[in-house]
Amino acid sequence: MGKRGSDVAKEAADMVLTDDNFSSIVTAIQQGRRLFDNIQKFLLHLLISNIAQVFLLLIGLVFQDDSGTSIFPLSPIEILWANLITSSFLAIGLGLEEAQPDILYRKPHDLRVGVFTFDLVRDKMIYGVCMGSLCLAAFASVTYGPGGGDLGHGCNEGYNPSCDVAFRARSTTFSTLSFLLLVTSWEVKHFQRSLFNMEPESHSGPLSVFKTVWKNRFLFWAVMGGFTPIQVEFERSDHSVSAAGTREIFYVRYIDWFITTPLLLLDLCLTAGLPWPTILVVILADWIMIVCGLVGSLVSSSYKWGYWVFGMFAFFYVVYALVFDGRHHANALGGSISTTYTRCGVLTIFLWFLYPIAWGLSEGGNVIHPDSEAIFYGILDVIAKPVFGFLLLLGHRNIDPAALGLHIRE
């Protein structure tokens, strides 16, 4: 017992109950099993997606154009979108699942097996192969149905008039893959029960499925967001800026931002001594801002400005957290911490305000040429990343990590 027990008993014990309540052991076991289940769900969904795509791309090599070159059933940007955007948020939602009602009625699992149990390996192979087969059937049905098997020529390098059938088949395949990934995220919520009978102890009847999917709000909205239609072909009307009425979208830039900008915010927030919950919310808002920018750049209609506005709301939250919460914590710590945070924070906020302007002039309004766009973003990235890092390291030379609650040197 942590309260009434003697110091000798607590030192000799294998487990100490800080609240002197034996029911805490039951709660600890329940939460431990919940975490183990959620890790399995997280891995299962990602592995199903990977196996389906590998199966699809390998078998899809049999589809060849007029020159005998294999045509990929999915384009690189579709593969990146499925892995980085669609699957990521679904997997995070599965990691936030609550404990199943029957979780304490199960027998203890074998510690020698680990996470990759027989059920998980079996399910990932069956679901993955079936999902890949359905995507393959979708590609073949469009190619050899309305398309008559004409896959054009040079369709892996880009679009040309002969690639109409190939691109339609890819769009159908990508839509099929996305739909199956979204539905599968609900199906893997429980390893033994169907989605329509997930929690018979609390929800029963034909409408129980709606209560089940609504219980996890994050996963529900991740699935709903995944159903949002995206028109990848970015048609333009201003031929003087981009030839042939189209504009090239450098989506790799967004992948770079998705990885690097959270690290910049993490460094800045840790310097101010912000608590971890605040840091995680700020990083989530940053990701929302980047995803909105990418989706908006791929949408050809005026709806792209709706994504821009939504992304700006996320951006303003980041600014609010840095200006008010971050500055308050940094000033409380005082000295070099406050000076370093203010210097790096002002630089970050000023430069990040220029990114939405650059987006509006390039991907949004199609005002400047892609070469000018690359120079604009390049200058901002150089100042916002290497220069920021130099100033941060320079300031941390006079900061003791222990003052921030970080025991890095130890």
N, C-alpha and C positions, 0 to 999 in steps of 0.2 A: 504494500500500500504506500502510495507516494506521500500522503498527508500524515497518516497515523503510524506508519511503519518507522522503525529505527533506521539510523544511517547505516548500521552494520547489515541489516536485512536488505536494504535497498542496494548496497554495494554487492552483496552476494547473489541477488536475484537476477534471473534471466529477463524478467519483464517487470516494469514498475508502472502501476496504475496511478497516474497523477491526480485523478478525481475520486479514487477509492471506490469505483463502481465497476462491478464485474461485467455489466452489460457493455462496457466499453470494448471488451474483447470481441463480443459478437459484432459490434459496429466496425471494429478494425478488420475483422475477417470479411465482412460484407464489402467494405470499401476496397480491400485488397483484391477480392474476386472481381469487383467492378472494373478496377484498373486493368486487371489481366484480360478480362473480356473485351474491353475497349481497345486495348493494344491489338488483340487478335482481329477485331472488326476493322480497325484502321489498316492493318497489313493485308487482310483478306481483300478489301476493296481495291487497294492499289495493285496487288498482285493479279487480281482478275483482269483489271484494265491492261496491265503490261502483257499478260499472256495472250489476251484477245488481240492486241495490236501486233505482237510478234507473229502469232498464227496468221493473221490477216495479211501482213506484209510478206511473209515467206511464201505462203500459198499464192498470193497475188502476183508473184513473179511470172506466173504462167500467162498473164495478160500482156500481150505484146502489140506494138503498133505496126505500121506498114514496113518500117525498117528493121523489125525484129527486136526492138528495144522494149524491155519490160516497163510497163506503166504502173506507177505506184497507186494503190487504191486510196491512199491518203497523202496529202501534201505535207511538207515539213511544218508549216504553220498550223495545220489541223492537228498534227501529232502533239506539238507543243501546247496548243490550246487545251486539248483533252487532258494532258498530264499536269500542266501547271495551273490551269484555271478551273476546269470542270472537276477533276478528281481531287484537287487539293482541298477545296472548301468542303466537299462531301466527306473526305477522310477526317478533316478537323471536326465536322459535325458528329461523326461516329465516335470520335474520341471524347465527346462531351455527353455521351449517353448515360442515363441514370441506371442504377442497378436493376436487373430484372427481378420480378416478384418471386421467382423460384430459385434465386441464386444461392440461398442458404440450404436448399433441399438437395443440392447436388453433392456427389461424393468428391472428396479432395482429388485434385488431378495429380498425376505422377510428376514429381519434380524432375525426374530424369529426362522427360520428353521436352519440356520447355514450351515455348510459344507455338512452335510448328507441330501441332497435334495431327493425328490422322484425319480428323474431321476437317481441319483447315486445309491440309494439302489436297484432300479429295475434293472439297468444294471449290478451291481455286482452280483446279485443273478442269473440272466439269463445267463450271460457270465460264471460265476463260475460253475454252474450246467452243462451247455453244455460242458465246457472244461473238467470237471471231468468225464462226461459220455463218451466223446471221448477217454480219457485215459483209462477208464475202458474197453471200447470196444477193444482198442488196446491190452490190457493185455489178455482179454478173447480170442481174435482171434488167438494169438500165442499159448496160453495154450491149447485150445481145437481144434485148427486147425492142424498145423504140429506136435504139441506136444502130441496130444491125451489125454490131461487132466492129464498127469503124472507130478506132481509137486515135486517128489522126497521126501526126508525127511531131516529135520534139515537145511533147506536152509536159515532160518533167522539168524542162527549163523555163517554161512560161506559157502564157496563153497565146494562141493564134486561132484563126477561123476554123481550122481543122480539128481543134480540141474541144469542140462543143460537147460531144458525147462524153469524153473522158472527164471533163469538169462537172457535168451533170451527175455522172456516176459517183465521182468523189463527194459531191455535196450530199447525195443520198446516203452514201456510206458513212460520212461524218455525222449526219443527222441520226442515223440508226445507232451508231456507237454512242453518241451523247445521250440519246433516249435510254438506251440499255444501262449505261452507267448511272443515270439518275434513278431509275427504278431499282437497280440492284442495291443502291445505298440503303434503301428501305428494307429490302429483303434480307440483308445480312445483319440486321439488328438483333436477330436471334438465330443461333445455329441449328436449333431443333424445330422451331415453330414457324408457321407460315405468317406472312404479313397480315392475313385476314383473321388470324387467331393468335396474335402475338401475346396478349395478356388476357386470357379468359377469366382470370380471377377478378379483374376489375372492369374489363370491357368485353361485352359479348353482343352478338347480333350482327346483322349485315352492315351496320354503320360503325362498327368498332374500328374499322381500318382508318377512318378519319380521325378518331380520337388518338389512335396509335401514332400516326404520322405528325399530328399537331403537338404531341407531347414534347418532342425535341424541336424547339423553335429554330435554332441555328440550322439544323439539318433541313428543316422544312423550307426555310427561305433560300438555302443553298440550292435545293432542288428546283424551287420555283424560279430562281435566277438563272439556272441552267437551261430552262425552257425558253428563255428570251431569244427570239430569232435574231441572228446576226447576218447581215449581207456582207460577205467578204469582198466581193468585187466593188472597188471604190471608184465609181464613175464620176467624171468631172466634166464641166461644161466649158471651162476656161482653157482653151487649147494653147494660149500664149504662155501659160505657166508650165503646163505639163503636156507633153505631146500625146496625141491620140485620145485626149479626153480622159486620161487616167493619171493617177498619182501613186508612186511607190511608197509603201508604208514600211518603215524600218522597225519591225516588231521586236527585233533583238534588243533594241534600245530599252524597251519596256521590261524585258526580262532582266537586263542589267539593273535598272532602277528597282525592280521588285526585290533584288538581292542586296544591293549596296545601300539604298536609302534607309532601310531599317537599321543597318549597322551604324550609319551616321547618327540617326536619332538615338540609338542605344548608347553610343558614346556620350552624346550631349546630355541625355537624361541621367546617366550614371554620374556624370560630373556634377550635376545639380543635386544628386542624392535623392531623386524621385523614387517613390515606392514602386515595386514591381507591377502591381495592378495598373497603375497609371501608365507605366512604360508600355505594357502589353496593349492597352487600349490605343495609345498613340501610334504604335506600329501597325495595329489593325486599321486605323484610319488612313495611315499612309498607303497601305496595300489597296484599300478601297479607292483611294484617289488615283493610283496607278492603273488599276483595272478599268476604272471609268474612262481614263484617257485612252487606253488601248481600244476599248469597245467603241468609244466615240470616233476614233480615227478610222475604224473599219466600217462604220455605218455611213451610207451615202446620203441619206435623207437629212432633213433638218433636226431629226431626233438626236443627232450627235451633240447638239448644244444642250440637250437635256442631260446627257451623260456628263458634259463639261460642268454644268451647274451642280449636279450631284457630287462630282469630284471636288468642286470648290468648297462645298459644305464640309467635306472630310478634311480638306486642306485648312480651312478656318479653325477647325477643332484642333489640329496640330499646332497652329499658330497660337491659339488660346492657351493650350497646355504649356507651350514653351515660354510665352510672355508672362503669364500669371503664375501658374503652379511652379514652373521651373525657376523663374526669377525669385519667387518667394523662398523656395528651398535653398537656392544658391546664396541669396543675401543672408539667410539665417546662418549659413556656414561661414560666410565672410571671407576676407583675405583674398588669396590667390584663386580660390575656388570661384568666388563671385566675379572676379575680373576675367578669368578664363571663360566662364560660361557666358558672360555678357558679350565678350568679343566674338566668340564662335557662334553664339545664338543670333546676334545681329546680322552677321555675314550669311548665315543659313537662311533666315527669314527673308532677307532682301533678295538673295539669289533665287529662292524658291518662288517668290512672287513673279519672277520673270519667266518661269517655265510655262505657266498658263498663257502668258502673252505669246510666247513662241509657238505654243500649240495652236492658238487661235489664228496666227498668221500662216501656219503651215498646214497641218493635218485638218484643222477646223475650217478656215476660210480659204485655203488654197491661194494665198496672196503672194507668198514668196516662193522661189524656185527650190526644189529639193536640195540643191547644192548650198544655197544660202541657209536653208534649214539645218543642214549638217554642221555648217560653221557656227551658227547661232547656238545650237545645243552643245557643240564641242567646247566652245568657250565657257559656257555655263558649267559643264561637267568638270572641266579642269579646275575652275575656281572653287566649285562646290565640294570637290572631293580631295585632290591633293593639297590645295591651299588650306582647306579646312583641317585636314589631318596634320599639316605642319603647325598651324596655330594651336591646335589641341595638344600636340606633343610638347610644344614649347611651353605652354601654360602648365602642363602636368609635371614639368621638371621641379616646380616649387610646391607641389601638392603631395601630401602624404595620403596614400590610398586608404589608410586606416581611418582618416578623418571622414571619408565617404562611406565607411562601413564595409570597405573592400580590403580583404587581406591577401592582395595579389602577391606581395613580396614574400610572404610566408609560404 
